[in-house]
Amino acid sequence: MKKILLAAVFLTGFSFTYAQEAKGNVDPKEDKDLMTWYHKDFSSAKVYGVNTENAYKYLESKGLKPKTVVVGVLDSGVQVDHPGLVKNIWSNPNEVPNNGKDDDGNGYIDDVHGWNFIGGKNGDIDIDNMEVTRVVAKYKPIFEGDDSAKNKANQAKMPEDFEMYMKAKDLFSKKSLEAKQGFQTYTMINEAIPSMVKLLGGKNVTPENVAAIKTTDQKEAMILQVLKQVAASPEFQGKTPAEFEKIMKDQMKEALDYFGPQAKQYDLSYDPRKEIVGDNYDDYSEKNYGNNHYEGPDAMHGTHVAGIIAGLSQGKEIQYGVASKVAKIMSVRTVPNGDERDKDVANAIRYAVDNGAKILNMSFGKPVSPGKTVVWDAFKYAQDKGVLLVKAAGNENEDVAEHLAYPTNFKNVTDEKPFVNNVIVVGASTNKNDALRAGFSNYNKKMVNVFAPGDEIYSTVPHNEYKYLQGTSMASPVVAGAAAVLLAYMPTLTPAQIIESLVKSSNPNTTEGFADFSQAGGVIDVKKAAEYAYTHFYNGKSGDVKKATKSVKKAVKK
């Protein structure tokens, strides 16, 4: 799932996705309440948190003792020695660190904390293509080459591939243009920061002060328009020119770091795979490639996800993950700065399952998937091994039935039910009850199971730091953490039972159509899910789970 940074301008306006609206004049970086809002109990706080602490209290009140649950984080990489994570990082008990041998015979040398499927002897992939780029590059010579007769023959012979190519071609044309415009726009704004500071004339940023500014030429007038929009953001209210300049530079750096790599992501001739990884990419059966670089070049996304699942309070930082008391993180590096590749996703799932992970978090997605059947086979493999897959719904503000976000647990959108029963798809909610669905979150009554907090989420990031990020990428690990809590205390729960428990116990909301955005029609509540699972599936004696009830079977069929 792509990192949510700054909302693109594209000549329609200017907004900041990281603008934190703290209570009163409290800086978001110091607002302890905001840092932990997603753990709140809705019944008492009237904020749609997930009721983390009360879930532990309930389970412990039943005399249950937790067992450690390994959660695989299939992502961009994880800083495994982060102070807020290091105590909750999985270690392979059968591997001797750094001896250059495959001690456990699993095909991966020195995989102490996980594996990296997008690296090799020559380093690690940072920027990679978008999948639509790869599809266009591969199929354009086949379907739109120099020989029109051959083109038509190939189109008739390969109808499914041709349909995928046409979809990819359309998206490639649109997205590559948007990327170019985005980079140009934010470059312009970044270069205009000194002029904005000069226009302030030493005065603090307020709508009144900005409204009083007089410009002398057209260029200044254009810069003033941007400044007016910035001044309307709560993050900038009352800031001194120096404070304004620093925040703006930080924001623009994030924007340019996001849009800059897209020149390569949408370059039809760019392909780092062969040189760096060195595998035969077209051989989907190949699995023994990669290296043990758990972090990789840019582990912000994965480290943030890991902290939401199992981060531990340390020092002055109060951030903690939903499953901080029971989970260990296995880092399986799968997602570059670009789109994940189907071969890597399938191998990452199988690696995590084979090495003991019982829950996999997958905060990624893309609109086309050439190797979807290989990934679906891996989904089925995980189901057969009793492993839960937690999948982010996507950040395009779209109905996923109309705009698929692969990998999906529905082979066709018209299917009545998923082809597997171990996948839970997660949308992102906010801490604003009158605007509960995050504006970026994808949705669908049938194909999205639940919503969870995914806006203004504070968690671990590389270099031992912490940061607010947002996206369904953040909501998914909230659910992964919730599932880990249930499984730790009731270890024989099946994935289908965990999913039913989270869906059936969600706190409902009917404002602005929220009830129709997911199967649950609400936001998960871990305590209520624990109560549901204990009541419906757990016999409270030997750790056995009751046989699947009719309600479970109905949930799977839906």
Secondary structure, 3 states (H helix, E strand, C coil): CCCCCCCCCCCCCCCCCCCCCCCCCCCCCCCHHHHCHHHCCHHHHCCCCCCHHHHHHHHHHCCCCCCCEEEEEEECCCCCCCCCCHHHECCCCCCCCCCCCCCCCCCCCCCCCEEECCEECCEECCECCCHHHHHHHHHHHHHCCCCHHHHHHHHHHCHHHHHHHHHHHHHHHHHHHHHHHHHHHHHHHHHHHHHHHHHHCCCCCCHHHHHCCCCCCHHHHHHHHHHHHHHCCHHHCCCCHHHHHHHHHHHHHHHHHHHCCHHHHCCCCCCCHHHHCCCCCCCCCCCCCCECCCCCCCCHHHHHHHHHHHCCCECCECCCCCCCCCEEEEEEECCCECCCCHHHHHHHHHHHHHCCCCEEEECCCECCCCCHHHHHHHHHHHHHCCCEEEEECCCCCCECCCCCCECCCCCCCCCCCCCCCCEEEEEEECCCHHHCECCCCCECCCCCCEEEECCCEEEEECCCEEEEECCHHHHHHHHHHHHHHHHHHCCCCCHHHHHHHHHHCCEECCHHHHHHCCCCCEECCHHHHHHHHHHHHECCCCCCECCCCHHHHHHHHC
